[in-house]
Amino acid sequence: MERKQAEYNNLDERYAIQGEKYQGQQYSHIYFTRLHHMRNLLHALVPSWKPHLPVTTVLGLEEGKDCIIVGTLYKHMKLKPSILDEYSKERSAIPLVKPHNFMHPDDHLILEDESGRVTLAGAIPPAAYVTGVVVGLHGKETSAGNFLVEDVLEAGLPPQITSPSINEDKYVVFVSGLSVGSDSFNPLQFQLLIDHITGHLGDENEQTIASNIVRVVVAGNSVHILPRFFNGQTVASKDQSRIAEPIKELDIMLTQLVASLPLDMMPGSNDPANFSLPQQPLHRCLFSGASTYNTFSSCSNPHQFELDSVQFIGTSGQNIDDLYKYSDAKDKLEFMERTLRWRHLAPTAPNSLGCYPYTDKDPFLIESCPHVYFIGNQDKYETRLLQGPEKQKVRLICIPRFCDSGVAVMLNLRNLECSMLSFSTSFDA
């Protein structure tokens, strides 16, 4: 079987922290950098939005006077967990809440800039925003000292390079949440996926489609290691092999794939990688078999790359899962759309999502609109084509956990159309 090729360019340099030096710095730097960058963008949009209104700072607000202020949102949340709660002398009167969401009707927003902070009221729903988003607001200060919002200015989708013209079918396969070593992992199911991709399954027509697959992206949570091994205690020698076993099994299966086509390996929240974003590439020594092939690429999370000039950006899902805890939307795709409109992959970092304390940059800022934006480890497969005001087109993809669903996602580079690859091994009568 002759496989098609696609030109690949890895763009993960911005997420590398090897050159960074930690000297005990705090997180104020990353917020300052974010505000400085986003304020310049928003100020440039004001003349076409509300040209007749003055732009001022929080300190420069005057009661009853219409103006525009730009700053970082802080969301005060009654139910947001705090490490200090563990040391509280009094038992909290707050009822126990479901761990998946911490929203409350009493939540409210505050806007901050270098000069001060002001509580917001009016036409800005707290449920739709999270801490860390930079916005412009039209409104006026009230007698109570609050800022009554009349309109909100978001940065909107960033500019996008023109979609390349691809005249033949070329596919990228996304899979996530393999969870090798967990009770829900089905090795036969994964082997069926491997056999399909490598062309060892199906009739001539299916093998032709398989030959058009140019890359596989594994979007995090590939192994499952029991949490009791991460309690900080020395691991007994008999348990060390139990930790290594899932990784060895994964390596054997990945080796079958990389012997046939290129593969990108992203870390996830359950993988043996650093916890904070950006997660650095999994060390190649973990994959003694797969890493001997030059088709194997260990990548960061987030992961950014080009394939035949089609721009991709994606994560293993932590950024969107965190938004789900602290805000509200009809589905995960809407959260993804918001991050593009806010021009920030992970606005809740570092407030509720761990990230490295950068001093002079915020690597999660989205400066160019991707053609494909994907997140891994979701409950179900979802996709939508998002269209922007300047003819931007972005394929949004939620990749389901393979161990639960048996579903991988196949994307056609020619037209950005998506389809499911579903594998079942149920032998029930």
C-alpha positions in Angstrom: 0.0 0.0 0.0 1.4 3.4 -1.0 0.6 6.1 1.5 0.2 9.8 0.6 2.5 12.3 2.2 1.8 15.8 3.6 4.3 18.5 4.4 4.5 18.9 8.2 5.8 21.8 10.2 5.9 21.7 14.1 5.1 25.1 15.7 5.5 24.1 19.4 8.5 26.3 20.1 6.4 28.9 21.9 5.3 26.3 24.4 8.9 25.2 25.3 10.0 26.1 28.8 13.6 24.8 28.5 15.0 28.3 28.0 12.9 29.7 30.9 14.6 30.2 34.3 12.4 30.0 37.4 13.5 32.5 40.1 10.6 32.4 42.4 8.5 34.8 40.3 4.8 35.2 40.8 1.9 35.2 38.3 1.5 39.0 38.1 3.9 39.1 35.2 1.7 36.8 32.9 -1.4 38.9 33.7 0.4 42.1 33.0 1.7 40.8 29.6 -1.7 39.5 28.7 -3.4 42.9 29.5 -0.7 44.9 27.7 -1.0 42.7 24.5 -4.8 42.5 24.5 -5.3 46.2 25.3 -3.3 47.2 22.3 -5.6 45.0 20.2 -8.8 46.3 21.8 -7.7 50.0 21.5 -7.2 49.5 17.8 -10.8 48.2 17.5 -12.5 51.1 19.4 -12.5 53.6 16.5 -14.7 51.3 14.4 -16.8 50.3 17.5 -17.6 53.5 19.4 -15.5 56.3 17.9 -17.3 59.1 19.8 -16.5 57.7 23.3 -13.3 58.5 25.3 -11.1 55.6 26.5 -10.1 55.9 30.2 -8.8 53.9 33.1 -10.6 52.6 36.2 -9.0 55.5 38.2 -10.2 58.0 35.6 -13.9 57.1 35.8 -16.4 59.9 36.4 -19.9 59.3 37.7 -22.5 59.4 35.0 -20.1 60.0 32.2 -20.2 57.5 29.2 -16.7 56.1 28.5 -14.8 52.9 27.5 -12.5 51.0 29.9 -10.3 48.1 29.0 -9.1 45.6 31.6 -8.9 42.0 32.9 -12.0 40.4 34.3 -12.0 38.8 37.7 -15.0 36.6 38.5 -15.9 36.5 42.2 -17.4 33.1 42.8 -19.1 32.1 46.1 -18.6 28.4 45.5 -15.1 28.4 44.1 -12.9 26.0 46.1 -10.1 27.6 48.1 -7.1 26.0 49.8 -7.9 28.2 52.8 -11.2 26.4 53.3 -9.2 23.4 54.7 -7.9 25.6 57.5 -11.2 27.4 58.3 -12.1 27.2 62.0 -15.8 27.3 61.3 -17.5 24.7 59.1 -18.7 26.2 55.9 -22.4 26.9 55.6 -22.2 26.5 51.9 -23.9 23.3 50.8 -21.9 20.6 49.0 -22.0 21.2 45.2 -21.3 18.9 42.3 -17.6 19.0 41.5 -18.2 19.7 37.8 -19.4 23.2 38.2 -19.0 26.0 40.8 -21.4 28.6 39.5 -23.8 30.4 41.8 -26.5 33.1 41.2 -24.6 35.6 43.4 -21.4 35.5 41.2 -20.3 38.9 39.9 -17.6 40.3 37.7 -14.9 42.9 38.5 -12.7 44.7 36.0 -9.0 45.4 36.8 -6.3 47.4 35.2 -3.0 48.8 36.6 -4.9 51.8 38.2 -7.5 49.9 40.1 -10.6 47.7 40.1 -14.3 48.3 39.7 -17.4 46.0 40.2 -19.5 45.5 37.1 -23.2 45.5 36.6 -25.6 45.7 33.7 -25.2 44.0 30.3 -22.4 41.6 31.0 -23.6 38.2 32.1 -21.2 36.6 34.7 -22.2 33.1 33.5 -20.5 33.7 30.1 -17.1 34.9 31.4 -14.3 33.7 33.5 -11.3 35.2 35.4 -8.5 36.2 33.0 -10.4 37.4 30.0 -9.5 40.9 28.7 -12.4 43.0 27.3 -13.4 46.5 26.5 -16.5 47.9 28.2 -18.8 50.8 27.3 -20.7 52.2 30.2 -20.6 54.7 33.1 -19.9 54.8 36.8 -22.9 54.8 39.1 -23.4 56.7 42.4 -22.8 53.4 44.2 -19.3 53.2 42.6 -20.0 50.4 40.2 -19.6 50.4 36.5 -22.9 50.0 34.6 -22.0 48.1 31.4 -24.0 48.9 28.2 -21.9 47.0 25.7 -18.9 44.6 25.6 -16.0 44.6 23.1 -14.2 41.4 22.6 -11.1 41.0 20.5 -12.9 38.6 18.1 -11.4 35.9 15.9 -7.8 36.7 14.9 -6.8 37.1 11.3 -6.4 33.9 9.3 -4.1 33.0 6.5 -6.0 31.9 3.4 -6.9 28.3 3.3 -4.6 26.4 1.0 -6.1 24.7 -2.1 -5.7 20.9 -1.8 -7.1 18.9 -4.7 -7.0 15.4 -3.3 -8.3 13.7 -0.2 -5.8 13.6 2.7 -6.8 12.6 6.2 -5.7 13.2 9.7 -6.9 10.9 12.4 -7.3 12.2 16.0 -7.6 9.9 19.0 -7.5 10.6 22.7 -8.1 9.0 26.1 -6.7 5.6 25.2 -6.1 5.0 29.0 -4.0 2.0 28.5 -3.8 0.1 31.8 -7.3 1.2 33.0 -10.3 -1.1 33.5 -12.1 0.5 30.6 -9.2 0.0 28.1 -10.0 -2.6 25.4 -6.9 -3.6 23.6 -8.8 -5.3 20.8 -10.7 -2.1 20.1 -7.4 -0.2 19.8 -5.9 -2.9 17.6 -8.9 -2.6 15.2 -8.1 1.1 14.9 -4.4 0.4 14.3 -5.3 -2.2 11.7 -7.7 0.1 9.9 -5.1 3.0 9.8 -2.3 0.7 8.6 -4.5 -0.8 5.9 -4.8 -4.3 7.4 -8.5 -4.2 7.7 -11.5 -3.9 5.4 -12.0 -4.2 1.6 -10.1 -2.5 -1.2 -12.1 0.7 -0.8 -11.4 1.0 2.9 -7.7 0.3 2.2 -7.6 3.1 -0.3 -9.0 5.5 2.3 -6.5 4.2 4.8 -3.7 5.0 2.3 -4.8 8.6 2.3 -4.3 9.0 6.1 -1.2 11.2 6.3 -0.9 11.6 10.1 -2.2 10.4 13.5 -2.5 12.8 16.5 -2.8 11.2 19.9 -4.4 14.0 22.1 -3.5 13.0 25.7 -4.4 10.6 28.5 -2.8 7.6 26.7 -2.0 5.7 29.8 -3.6 5.1 33.2 -1.4 4.7 36.2 -3.1 4.1 39.6 -3.3 7.3 41.7 -1.9 5.6 44.8 1.5 5.5 43.0 1.6 9.3 43.1 1.2 9.9 46.8 4.8 11.0 47.2 6.0 7.8 48.9 8.7 5.5 47.6 7.3 2.9 45.2 8.1 -0.7 46.1 10.1 -2.7 43.5 7.2 -5.0 42.8 5.0 -2.0 42.0 7.6 -0.3 39.7 6.9 -2.9 37.0 3.1 -2.2 37.4 3.7 1.5 36.7 5.8 0.7 33.6 3.5 -2.0 32.2 0.8 0.4 30.6 3.6 2.5 29.0 5.2 -0.6 27.6 1.9 -1.8 26.2 1.2 1.6 24.7 4.7 1.6 23.1 4.1 -1.8 21.4 0.9 -0.5 19.9 2.3 2.9 18.8 5.2 1.1 17.2 2.8 -0.6 14.8 1.4 2.9 13.8 4.7 4.7 13.4 6.1 1.9 11.2 3.4 2.9 8.7 2.9 6.7 9.1 3.8 9.8 11.1 2.3 10.2 14.6 2.2 13.1 17.0 2.1 12.2 20.7 0.6 14.8 23.1 0.7 14.5 26.9 -2.6 14.8 29.0 -3.5 15.3 32.6 -3.1 11.6 33.4 0.1 11.0 31.6 3.6 10.9 33.1 4.3 14.6 32.3 4.5 17.9 34.2 1.1 18.9 35.5 1.1 22.6 34.6 0.4 23.9 31.1 2.1 24.0 28.8 2.9 20.3 29.3 6.2 19.4 27.8 6.7 16.5 25.4 6.8 13.0 26.9 10.4 11.8 27.1 11.3 9.6 24.2 12.9 7.1 26.5 9.3 6.1 27.6 8.8 4.8 24.0 11.8 2.6 23.3 10.2 1.0 20.3 8.3 3.9 18.7 11.0 6.5 19.2 13.4 4.5 16.9 11.3 5.7 14.0 11.6 9.2 12.7 7.9 9.2 12.1 7.3 9.4 15.9 7.0 13.0 17.3 6.6 13.7 21.0 4.8 17.1 21.2 3.7 19.6 23.8 0.2 20.3 25.1 -1.0 22.7 23.6 0.1 21.5 20.2 0.4 23.7 17.2 1.4 22.5 13.7 0.9 22.9 9.9 0.0 20.2 7.5 0.2 21.1 3.8 -0.3 24.8 5.1 -3.4 23.9 7.0 -3.0 25.4 10.5 -3.8 23.3 13.5 -4.0 24.1 17.2 -5.3 21.8 19.9 -5.1 20.7 23.5 -5.7 17.5 25.5 -8.9 19.2 26.9 -7.8 20.8 30.2 -8.4 24.4 29.0 -12.0 23.7 28.0 -12.8 21.4 30.9 -11.7 24.2 33.3 -14.0 26.7 31.5 -16.8 24.2 32.0 -16.3 24.4 35.8 -16.4 28.1 36.1 -18.8 29.3 33.3 -21.8 28.2 31.3 -22.5 27.3 27.6 -24.8 25.1 25.6 -21.9 22.7 24.6 -18.1 22.4 24.6 -17.9 23.8 21.1 -19.3 27.1 22.4 -16.5 27.2 25.0 -14.0 26.6 22.2 -15.5 29.4 20.1 -15.2 31.8 23.1 -11.5 31.1 23.5 -11.0 32.1 19.9 -13.1 35.2 20.3 -11.1 36.1 23.5 -7.9 35.2 21.5 -6.7 33.1 24.4 -6.4 29.3 24.7 -6.5 29.1 28.5 -7.9 32.3 30.0 -8.4 30.6 33.4 -4.7 30.0 33.7 -3.1 30.7 36.2 -6.2 31.4 38.4 -7.7 27.9 38.4 -5.7 26.1 35.7 -2.0 25.4 36.5 0.5 27.1 34.2 4.2 28.0 34.2 4.9 31.5 35.7 6.2 33.3 32.6 7.7 36.7 33.1 7.8 38.3 29.6 5.2 36.4 27.5 1.9 34.6 27.6 2.2 31.7 25.2 -1.5 30.9 25.2 -2.4 34.1 23.3 -3.9 33.2 19.9 -2.3 35.5 17.3 -3.3 33.7 14.1 -6.7 32.0 13.6 -6.2 28.2 13.0 -8.1 26.3 10.3 -8.6 23.4 12.8 -9.0 23.7 16.5 -9.3 20.4 18.5 -9.6 19.3 22.1 -9.2 15.8 23.4 -10.7 13.6 26.2 -14.3 14.8 25.9 -17.5 12.9 26.8 -18.8 12.8 23.2 -17.8 13.6 19.6 -18.9 17.1 18.5 -17.9 19.3 15.6 -18.9 22.5 13.9 -17.5 24.8 11.2 -17.1 28.3 12.8 -17.2 31.2 10.4 -15.8 34.6 11.3 -16.7 38.2 10.2 -13.6 38.4 8.0 -14.2 35.1 6.2 -12.3 33.0 8.7 -13.3 29.3 8.8 -12.4 27.1 11.7 -13.2 23.5 12.1 -13.9 22.9 15.8 -13.5 19.3 17.0 -14.3 17.6 20.3 -12.5 14.2 20.4 -14.2 11.6 22.6 -12.3 9.4 25.0 -11.5 6.3 23.0 -11.5 4.0 26.0 -15.2 4.9 26.7 -16.5 5.4 23.1 -14.3 3.4 20.7 -14.4 6.5 18.5 -11.6 8.3 16.7 -12.1 11.3 14.4 -10.9 11.6 10.8 -10.5 15.0 9.2 -10.2 15.6 5.4 -7.5 18.3 4.7 -9.2 19.0 1.3 -12.4 20.4 2.7 -12.1 20.2 6.5 -15.0 17.7 6.7 -15.0 15.4 9.7 -16.2 11.9 10.2 -16.2 9.3 13.0 -14.2 6.1 13.0 -16.2 3.8 15.4 -14.9 0.4 16.6 -17.0 -2.0 18.7 -15.9 -5.3 20.1 -19.2 -6.2 21.9 -19.8 -10.0 21.8 -23.1 -9.8 23.8 -25.8 -12.1 22.5 
